[in-house]
Structures are given as C-alpha cells and as structure tokens.
Amino acid sequence: MSSIPPSADFDRLSTAEKILRLQDAWDRIAENPDSVEVTEAQKDALDSRLEALEQRPEEGASWEDTKDGIRKGR
C-alpha cells in the first residue's frame, strides 16, 4: 500500500493519483471498522431511515435498480 503524501505533495498529484491515495486511506480505515465511531445522532438517523423503510418499503429502491440508475446517469 502507498502512503498519503503531505498536503502540498497531494495537491500536485493528478486526479487519478489522488483517487488512488484516497482509496488507499479508505482501505486502511476499513481494515478496522470498529475504530470508526458512530455518533448518537448518526445512529438516530439510521434508525429513523430504517423505520421509514419498514413502514413504506415500496418507496425504496433495490440495489440493482439504484446501480442501474447511476449507470444511466439518473
């Protein structure tokens, strides 16, 4: 894995290189998901969204439909 360069160096990278560096950082964070704290406000928001989905499942979209929409630019 590469390391994220200091900010000044990061600014000199191409967009593609910046994306690779960010992906690297995210992969490192994802290696230990328990280290990412979820706030009470975030938990409340997730609970609220889950409750809304359970009450009105027809208003949601499947992952397949969502991916298709993204690919089609919607």
C-alpha positions, 0 to 999 in steps of 0.5 A, spaced: 500 500 500 502 507 498 502 512 503 498 519 503 503 524 501 503 531 505 498 536 503 502 540 498 505 533 495 497 531 494 495 537 491 500 536 485 498 529 484 493 528 478 486 526 479 487 519 478 493 519 483 489 522 488 483 517 487 488 512 488 491 515 495 484 516 497 482 509 496 488 507 499 486 511 506 479 508 505 482 501 505 486 502 511 480 505 515 476 499 513 481 494 515 478 496 522 471 498 522 470 498 529 475 504 530 470 508 526 465 511 531 458 512 530 455 518 533 448 518 537 445 522 532 448 518 526 445 512 529 438 516 530 438 517 523 439 510 521 434 508 525 429 513 523 431 511 515 430 504 517 423 505 520 421 509 514 423 503 510 419 498 514 413 502 514 413 504 506 418 499 503 415 500 496 418 507 496 425 504 496 429 502 491 433 495 490 440 495 489 440 493 482 435 498 480 439 504 484 446 501 480 442 501 474 440 508 475 447 511 476 449 507 470 444 511 466 446 517 469 439 518 473 
